[in-house]
Amino acid sequence: MAAELAALAALIGYLGAIGGMLGFLRRLWRSVRAEKEGVQCLLRSRIREIYYHHADDAAPEIREYERQDLDDLYAGYKALGGNHFVDDLYENMRAWKVVS
């Protein structure tokens, strides 16, 4: 009987440890997801900023360094699961003349 109680106590201890670990992993996942969404939002914002800075020009042009930044920002945005709104802006900007 004592051995069975000890085994039951050990099992309860293991279940408690597993529950604690699951809680930790859930909090960690929420934190990582929040950071991902925050970075994605910043990337989207910067891409929009570049777009609206030049979009009203009669013949929009973009500087070389801005184009490289745009390509890097877009790649990061898509890697994080970005949506089609930015796809449309990016494709529009890819047609702009690149100047030095």
DSSP file (Angstrom, degrees, kcal/mol; ACC not computed):
  #  RESIDUE AA STRUCTURE BP1 BP2  ACC     N-H-->O    O-->H-N    N-H-->O    O-->H-N    TCO  KAPPA ALPHA  PHI   PSI    X-CA   Y-CA   Z-CA
    1    1 A M     >        0   0    0      0, 0.0     4,-2.2     0, 0.0     5,-0.2   0.000 360.0 360.0 360.0 -41.8    0.0    0.0    0.0
    2    2 A A  H  >  +     0   0    0      1,-0.2     4,-2.2     2,-0.2     5,-0.1   0.878 360.0  52.0 -64.8 -37.3    2.8    2.4    0.8
    3    3 A A  H  > S+     0   0    0      2,-0.2     4,-2.3     1,-0.2    -1,-0.2   0.885 109.2  50.0 -66.1 -38.4    4.5    1.7   -2.5
    4    4 A E  H  > S+     0   0    0      2,-0.2     4,-2.4     1,-0.2    -2,-0.2   0.898 110.8  48.9 -67.3 -40.3    1.3    2.4   -4.3
    5    5 A L  H  X S+     0   0    0     -4,-2.2     4,-2.6     2,-0.2    -2,-0.2   0.891 111.0  50.3 -65.3 -39.0    0.9    5.7   -2.5
    6    6 A A  H  X S+     0   0    0     -4,-2.2     4,-2.3     2,-0.2    -2,-0.2   0.905 111.5  48.4 -64.6 -41.0    4.4    6.6   -3.3
    7    7 A A  H  X S+     0   0    0     -4,-2.3     4,-2.4     2,-0.2    -2,-0.2   0.899 112.4  48.8 -65.8 -40.2    3.9    5.8   -7.0
    8    8 A L  H  X S+     0   0    0     -4,-2.4     4,-2.5     2,-0.2    -2,-0.2   0.910 111.2  49.5 -64.7 -42.7    0.7    7.9   -7.0
    9    9 A A  H  X S+     0   0    0     -4,-2.6     4,-2.2     2,-0.2    -2,-0.2   0.899 111.4  49.4 -63.4 -40.5    2.4   10.8   -5.3
   10   10 A A  H  X S+     0   0    0     -4,-2.3     4,-2.5     2,-0.2    -2,-0.2   0.916 110.7  50.3 -63.9 -43.0    5.2   10.6   -7.9
   11   11 A L  H  X S+     0   0    0     -4,-2.4     4,-2.7     2,-0.2    -2,-0.2   0.917 110.3  49.1 -61.4 -44.4    2.7   10.5  -10.7
   12   12 A I  H  X S+     0   0    0     -4,-2.5     4,-2.4     1,-0.2    -1,-0.2   0.891 110.8  51.5 -62.4 -39.5    0.9   13.5   -9.4
   13   13 A G  H  X S+     0   0    0     -4,-2.2     4,-2.3     2,-0.2    -2,-0.2   0.919 110.5  47.6 -63.0 -43.7    4.3   15.3   -9.1
   14   14 A Y  H  X S+     0   0    0     -4,-2.5     4,-2.7     2,-0.2    -2,-0.2   0.913 111.6  50.4 -63.4 -42.9    5.1   14.5  -12.7
   15   15 A L  H  X S+     0   0    0     -4,-2.7     4,-2.6     1,-0.2    -1,-0.2   0.895 110.3  50.4 -63.2 -39.2    1.7   15.7  -13.9
   16   16 A G  H  X S+     0   0    0     -4,-2.4     4,-2.4     2,-0.2    -1,-0.2   0.907 111.1  48.5 -64.1 -41.0    2.2   18.9  -11.9
   17   17 A A  H  X S+     0   0    0     -4,-2.3     4,-2.4     2,-0.2    -2,-0.2   0.909 112.1  48.9 -65.0 -41.9    5.6   19.4  -13.5
   18   18 A I  H  X S+     0   0    0     -4,-2.7     4,-2.7     2,-0.2    -2,-0.2   0.917 111.4  49.9 -63.6 -43.2    4.1   18.7  -17.0
   19   19 A G  H  X S+     0   0    0     -4,-2.6     4,-2.2     1,-0.2    -2,-0.2   0.910 111.2  49.1 -61.7 -42.4    1.3   21.2  -16.3
   20   20 A G  H  X S+     0   0    0     -4,-2.4     4,-2.2     2,-0.2    -1,-0.2   0.906 111.5  49.0 -63.1 -41.3    3.8   23.8  -15.2
   21   21 A M  H  X S+     0   0    0     -4,-2.4     4,-2.8     2,-0.2    -2,-0.2   0.901 110.0  51.5 -65.6 -41.0    5.9   23.2  -18.3
   22   22 A L  H  X S+     0   0    0     -4,-2.7     4,-2.3     2,-0.2    -1,-0.2   0.898 109.7  50.2 -62.7 -39.8    2.8   23.5  -20.6
   23   23 A G  H  X S+     0   0    0     -4,-2.2     4,-2.2     2,-0.2    -2,-0.2   0.913 111.1  48.8 -63.0 -42.8    1.9   26.8  -18.9
   24   24 A F  H  X S+     0   0    0     -4,-2.2     4,-2.5     1,-0.2    -2,-0.2   0.930 111.7  48.8 -61.9 -45.7    5.4   28.1  -19.4
   25   25 A L  H  X S+     0   0    0     -4,-2.8     4,-2.7     1,-0.2    -2,-0.2   0.875 109.6  52.5 -64.0 -37.0    5.4   27.0  -23.1
   26   26 A R  H  X S+     0   0    0     -4,-2.3     4,-2.2     2,-0.2    -1,-0.2   0.926 111.5  45.9 -64.1 -44.2    2.0   28.7  -23.6
   27   27 A R  H  X S+     0   0    0     -4,-2.2     4,-2.1     2,-0.2    -2,-0.2   0.899 113.3  50.2 -64.3 -40.1    3.3   31.9  -22.2
   28   28 A L  H  X S+     0   0    0     -4,-2.5     4,-2.6     2,-0.2    -2,-0.2   0.916 110.0  50.3 -63.2 -43.7    6.4   31.7  -24.3
   29   29 A W  H  X S+     0   0    0     -4,-2.7     4,-2.7     1,-0.2    -2,-0.2   0.907 110.0  50.1 -62.0 -42.9    4.4   31.0  -27.4
   30   30 A R  H  X S+     0   0    0     -4,-2.2     4,-2.3     2,-0.2    -1,-0.2   0.903 111.5  49.2 -62.2 -40.5    2.2   34.1  -26.7
   31   31 A S  H  X S+     0   0    0     -4,-2.1     4,-2.3     2,-0.2    -2,-0.2   0.923 112.4  46.5 -64.9 -45.5    5.3   36.2  -26.2
   32   32 A V  H  X S+     0   0    0     -4,-2.6     4,-2.6     1,-0.2    -2,-0.2   0.911 112.9  50.3 -64.1 -42.2    6.9   35.0  -29.5
   33   33 A R  H  X S+     0   0    0     -4,-2.7     4,-2.5     2,-0.2    -2,-0.2   0.902 110.4  49.9 -63.2 -41.0    3.7   35.5  -31.4
   34   34 A A  H  X S+     0   0    0     -4,-2.3     4,-2.1     2,-0.2    -1,-0.2   0.904 111.6  48.3 -64.7 -41.2    3.3   39.0  -30.0
   35   35 A E  H  X S+     0   0    0     -4,-2.3     4,-2.6     2,-0.2     5,-0.2   0.916 111.4  50.5 -65.0 -42.1    6.9   39.9  -31.0
   36   36 A K  H  X S+     0   0    0     -4,-2.6     4,-2.7     1,-0.2    -2,-0.2   0.933 111.7  47.1 -59.8 -47.4    6.3   38.4  -34.5
   37   37 A E  H  X S+     0   0    0     -4,-2.5     4,-2.1     1,-0.2    -1,-0.2   0.869 111.6  51.7 -64.9 -36.1    3.2   40.5  -35.0
   38   38 A G  H  X S+     0   0    0     -4,-2.1     4,-2.1     2,-0.2    -2,-0.2   0.925 111.9  45.0 -65.6 -44.9    5.0   43.6  -33.7
   39   39 A V  H  X S+     0   0    0     -4,-2.6     4,-2.5     1,-0.2    -2,-0.2   0.911 112.4  52.4 -64.8 -42.2    7.9   43.2  -36.1
   40   40 A Q  H  X S+     0   0    0     -4,-2.7     4,-2.5    -5,-0.2    -1,-0.2   0.901 108.9  50.4 -60.6 -41.0    5.5   42.4  -38.9
   41   41 A C  H  X S+     0   0    0     -4,-2.1     4,-2.4     2,-0.2    -1,-0.2   0.902 110.2  49.5 -63.9 -42.3    3.5   45.6  -38.1
   42   42 A L  H  X S+     0   0    0     -4,-2.1     4,-2.2     2,-0.2    -2,-0.2   0.903 111.5  48.8 -65.0 -41.0    6.8   47.7  -38.2
   43   43 A L  H  X S+     0   0    0     -4,-2.5     4,-2.4     2,-0.2    -2,-0.2   0.933 112.1  48.4 -63.6 -45.4    7.8   46.2  -41.5
   44   44 A R  H  X S+     0   0    0     -4,-2.5     4,-2.5     1,-0.2    -2,-0.2   0.906 111.1  51.5 -60.1 -42.4    4.4   46.9  -43.0
   45   45 A S  H  X S+     0   0    0     -4,-2.4     4,-2.3     1,-0.2    -1,-0.2   0.904 110.3  47.6 -62.7 -43.2    4.5   50.5  -41.7
   46   46 A R  H  X S+     0   0    0     -4,-2.2     4,-2.2     2,-0.2    -1,-0.2   0.891 111.1  51.0 -67.7 -39.0    7.9   51.2  -43.2
   47   47 A I  H  X S+     0   0    0     -4,-2.4     4,-2.2     2,-0.2    -2,-0.2   0.927 112.1  47.1 -63.2 -44.2    6.9   49.7  -46.6
   48   48 A R  H  X S+     0   0    0     -4,-2.5     4,-3.0     1,-0.2     5,-0.3   0.893 108.9  55.6 -62.7 -39.2    3.8   51.9  -46.6
   49   49 A E  H  X S+     0   0    0     -4,-2.3     4,-1.4     1,-0.2    -2,-0.2   0.921 108.9  46.1 -60.4 -45.5    5.9   54.9  -45.6
   50   50 A I  H  X S+     0   0    0     -4,-2.2     4,-1.0     2,-0.2    -1,-0.2   0.924 114.0  50.4 -62.1 -43.9    8.2   54.4  -48.6
   51   51 A Y  H >X S+     0   0    0     -4,-2.2     4,-2.5     1,-0.2     3,-0.9   0.958 112.9  42.9 -60.3 -53.6    5.2   54.0  -50.9
   52   52 A Y  H 3< S+     0   0    0     -4,-3.0     4,-0.4     1,-0.3    -1,-0.2   0.700 105.3  64.8 -72.4 -17.5    3.3   57.1  -49.7
   53   53 A H  H 3< S+     0   0    0     -4,-1.4    -1,-0.3    -5,-0.3    -2,-0.2   0.829 122.1  18.2 -68.4 -31.4    6.5   59.2  -49.8
   54   54 A H  H X< S+     0   0    0     -4,-1.0     3,-1.8    -3,-0.9    -2,-0.2   0.604 100.2  90.0-114.8 -16.7    6.7   58.7  -53.6
   55   55 A A  T 3< S+     0   0    0     -4,-2.5    -3,-0.1     1,-0.3    -2,-0.1   0.766  83.8  57.0 -62.1 -29.3    3.3   57.6  -54.8
   56   56 A D  T 3  S+     0   0    0     -4,-0.4    -1,-0.3     3,-0.1    -2,-0.1   0.590  82.0 108.2 -80.6  -9.0    2.0   61.1  -55.4
   57   57 A D  S <  S-     0   0    0     -3,-1.8    -3,-0.0     1,-0.1    -4,-0.0  -0.348  79.3-122.9 -65.4 149.3    4.8   61.9  -57.8
   58   58 A A  S    S+     0   0    0      1,-0.3    -1,-0.1    -2,-0.0    -3,-0.0   0.927 108.4  15.1 -59.4 -45.5    3.8   62.1  -61.5
   59   59 A A  S    S-     0   0    0     -5,-0.0    -1,-0.3     2,-0.0    -3,-0.1  -0.808  95.8-138.0-128.7  89.6    6.4   59.5  -62.4
   60   60 A P        -     0   0    0      0, 0.0    37,-1.3     0, 0.0     2,-0.3  -0.160  23.5-175.2 -56.0 135.7    7.4   57.9  -59.1
   61   61 A E  E     -a   97   0A   0     35,-0.2     2,-0.4    -7,-0.1    37,-0.2  -0.917   9.0-157.9-126.4 155.1   11.1   57.2  -58.7
   62   62 A I  E     -a   98   0A   0     35,-2.7    37,-2.3    -2,-0.3     2,-0.0  -0.999  20.8-118.4-135.6 138.6   12.9   55.4  -55.9
   63   63 A R  E  >  -a   99   0A   0     -2,-0.4     4,-2.4    35,-0.2    37,-0.2  -0.348  28.8-112.5 -73.2 156.4   16.5   55.7  -54.9
   64   64 A E  H  > S+     0   0    0     35,-1.7     4,-2.4     1,-0.2     5,-0.2   0.916 117.1  48.0 -55.0 -48.2   18.8   52.6  -55.1
   65   65 A Y  H  > S+     0   0    0      1,-0.2     4,-2.4     2,-0.2    -1,-0.2   0.861 111.4  51.0 -65.7 -34.3   19.2   52.3  -51.3
   66   66 A E  H  > S+     0   0    0      2,-0.2     4,-3.0     1,-0.2    -1,-0.2   0.890 109.3  51.5 -66.9 -37.9   15.5   52.7  -50.8
   67   67 A R  H  X S+     0   0    0     -4,-2.4     4,-2.7     2,-0.2    -2,-0.2   0.915 110.8  47.4 -64.9 -42.8   14.9   49.9  -53.3
   68   68 A Q  H  X S+     0   0    0     -4,-2.4     4,-2.4     2,-0.2    -2,-0.2   0.931 113.6  48.1 -64.4 -44.1   17.3   47.6  -51.5
   69   69 A D  H  X S+     0   0    0     -4,-2.4     4,-3.2     1,-0.2     5,-0.2   0.927 111.2  51.7 -58.2 -45.2   15.7   48.5  -48.2
   70   70 A L  H  X S+     0   0    0     -4,-3.0     4,-2.8     1,-0.2     5,-0.2   0.923 109.3  48.8 -59.0 -46.5   12.3   47.9  -49.7
   71   71 A D  H  X S+     0   0    0     -4,-2.7     4,-2.3     1,-0.2    -1,-0.2   0.916 114.5  45.6 -61.0 -43.2   13.3   44.4  -51.0
   72   72 A D  H  X S+     0   0    0     -4,-2.4     4,-2.2     2,-0.2    -2,-0.2   0.915 113.7  48.9 -66.3 -43.5   14.8   43.5  -47.6
   73   73 A L  H  X S+     0   0    0     -4,-3.2     4,-2.5     1,-0.2    -2,-0.2   0.921 112.6  48.2 -61.5 -44.2   11.7   44.8  -45.7
   74   74 A Y  H  X S+     0   0    0     -4,-2.8     4,-2.8    -5,-0.2     5,-0.2   0.914 109.5  51.9 -64.6 -43.7    9.4   42.9  -48.1
   75   75 A A  H  X S+     0   0    0     -4,-2.3     4,-2.1    -5,-0.2    -1,-0.2   0.923 113.0  45.7 -60.0 -43.8   11.3   39.7  -47.7
   76   76 A G  H  X S+     0   0    0     -4,-2.2     4,-1.3     2,-0.2    -1,-0.2   0.905 111.9  51.7 -64.3 -41.8   11.1   39.9  -43.9
   77   77 A Y  H  <>S+     0   0    0     -4,-2.5     5,-1.9     1,-0.2     3,-0.3   0.924 112.3  45.0 -61.7 -45.8    7.4   40.8  -44.0
   78   78 A K  H ><5S+     0   0    0     -4,-2.8     3,-1.8     1,-0.2    -1,-0.2   0.869 107.6  58.4 -68.5 -35.6    6.6   37.8  -46.2
   79   79 A A  H 3<5S+     0   0    0     -4,-2.1    -1,-0.2     1,-0.3    -2,-0.2   0.804 105.2  51.8 -62.6 -27.8    8.7   35.5  -44.1
   80   80 A L  T 3<5S-     0   0    0     -4,-1.3    -1,-0.3    -3,-0.3    -2,-0.2   0.380 130.9 -95.2 -89.5   4.2    6.6   36.5  -41.1
   81   81 A G  T < 5 -     0   0    0     -3,-1.8    -3,-0.2    -5,-0.1    -2,-0.1   0.781  57.6-175.6  92.5  28.7    3.4   35.6  -43.1
   82   82 A G      < -     0   0    0     -5,-1.9    -1,-0.1    -8,-0.1     2,-0.1  -0.067  18.5-118.5 -58.8 160.3    2.5   39.1  -44.4
   83   83 A N     >  -     0   0    0      1,-0.0     4,-0.8     4,-0.0     3,-0.4  -0.201  26.2 -92.8 -98.5-173.7   -0.7   39.6  -46.3
   84   84 A H  H  > S+     0   0    0      1,-0.2     4,-2.0     2,-0.2     5,-0.2   0.666 108.3  76.0 -77.5 -18.4   -1.7   40.7  -49.9
   85   85 A F  H  > S+     0   0    0      1,-0.2     4,-1.5     2,-0.2    -1,-0.2   0.946 101.8  41.4 -57.5 -47.7   -2.1   44.4  -49.1
   86   86 A V  H  > S+     0   0    0     -3,-0.4     4,-3.0     1,-0.2    -1,-0.2   0.821 107.0  63.9 -71.0 -30.6    1.6   44.9  -49.0
   87   87 A D  H  X S+     0   0    0     -4,-0.8     4,-2.7     1,-0.2     5,-0.2   0.929 103.6  48.2 -56.0 -45.1    2.0   42.6  -52.0
   88   88 A D  H  X S+     0   0    0     -4,-2.0     4,-2.0     2,-0.2    -1,-0.2   0.916 113.1  46.6 -63.8 -44.4    0.1   45.2  -54.1
   89   89 A L  H  X S+     0   0    0     -4,-1.5     4,-2.5     2,-0.2    -2,-0.2   0.937 113.5  49.3 -61.9 -45.9    2.2   48.1  -52.8
   90   90 A Y  H  X S+     0   0    0     -4,-3.0     4,-2.2     1,-0.2    -2,-0.2   0.925 110.4  48.9 -62.0 -46.9    5.4   46.2  -53.4
   91   91 A E  H  X S+     0   0    0     -4,-2.7     4,-0.6    -5,-0.2    -1,-0.2   0.891 111.7  50.7 -61.8 -38.2    4.5   45.2  -57.0
   92   92 A N  H >< S+     0   0    0     -4,-2.0     3,-1.0    -5,-0.2     4,-0.3   0.929 111.7  47.2 -62.4 -45.8    3.5   48.8  -57.7
   93   93 A M  H >< S+     0   0    0     -4,-2.5     3,-1.4     1,-0.2    -2,-0.2   0.797 100.9  65.6 -69.0 -28.8    6.9   50.1  -56.3
   94   94 A R  H 3< S+     0   0    0     -4,-2.2    -1,-0.2     1,-0.3    -2,-0.2   0.747  98.3  56.1 -65.1 -20.8    8.9   47.5  -58.3
   95   95 A A  T << S+     0   0    0     -3,-1.0    -1,-0.3    -4,-0.6    -2,-0.2   0.590  86.4 105.6 -84.7 -11.1    7.7   49.2  -61.5
   96   96 A W  S <  S-     0   0    0     -3,-1.4     2,-0.2    -4,-0.3   -35,-0.2  -0.357  82.9-101.4 -69.9 149.2    9.1   52.6  -60.3
   97   97 A K  E     -a   61   0A   0    -37,-1.3   -35,-2.7     1,-0.1     2,-0.5  -0.512  32.8-135.8 -68.2 133.6   12.3   53.9  -61.9
   98   98 A V  E     -a   62   0A   0     -2,-0.2     2,-0.3   -37,-0.2   -35,-0.2  -0.832  26.1-174.0 -94.6 126.8   15.3   53.3  -59.7
   99   99 A V  E      a   63   0A   0    -37,-2.3   -35,-1.7    -2,-0.5   -38,-0.0  -0.841 360.0 360.0-119.6 157.4   17.6   56.4  -59.6
  100  100 A S              0   0    0     -2,-0.3   -37,-0.1   -37,-0.2   -35,-0.1   0.466 360.0 360.0 -77.3 360.0   21.1   56.8  -58.0
